[in-house]
Amino acid sequence: MFDLLFGITEWLRTTVLLDFAFWLMETPLSLFMVENFWMVPLAQVFHILAIGAAFGTTLLLTVRINRSTGASQTVSEAAARYCGWTWWGLLVIILSGVLMATAEPIRNMVNAVFWIKMALIIVTVLITLGFQKSVRAKAAAAGAAFVASSGMRTTSILIVILWCVIILCGRWIAYVPV
């Protein structure tokens, strides 16, 4: 696996991404992030808090759909309560992630794990959009009698697993040699 990641990183070095990273390193935003000591840690704090919000609310909706907890509220109420937090959290994740990537563009642009994380985020967002739309529609139609299908329960668990892999990749980015 490590040889594969190394091979991808070596390939990324031959693409336009390396030139883009060098250009990005000279932009005012990148220079601002690097020259102001607290900017990167501050972006990291917001990034981690937003991951906690987005992952936490996804996990809470998952346990409610799987009838593990939260029987005092309907699935429709749980979705209304948690889905907004997921999307606001994702917005902060993206904004803070852009700031962190701008601060260290070379480490990110030619990092195989970084691109795996980006691909997983796109896949997870698309699955989550469809999943939340489906949950809201079916829960609204069924009301308090809503019982999630096995496919819906499996999808909710898949989304949680994808978030765990995204979090793992985010941690791993710092330790992959580029």
Buried (B, 14 or more C-beta within 10 A) or exposed (E): EEEEBBEBBEEBBEEEBBEBBEEBBEEEEBEEBBEEEEBBEBBBEBBBBBBEBBBBBBBBBBBBBBEEEBEEEBBBBBBBBBBEBBBBBBEBBBBBBEBBBBBBBBBBBBBBBBBBBBEBBEEBBEBBEEBBEBBBEBBBEBEEEBEBEEEBBEBBEBBBEBBEEBBEBBEBBEEBEB
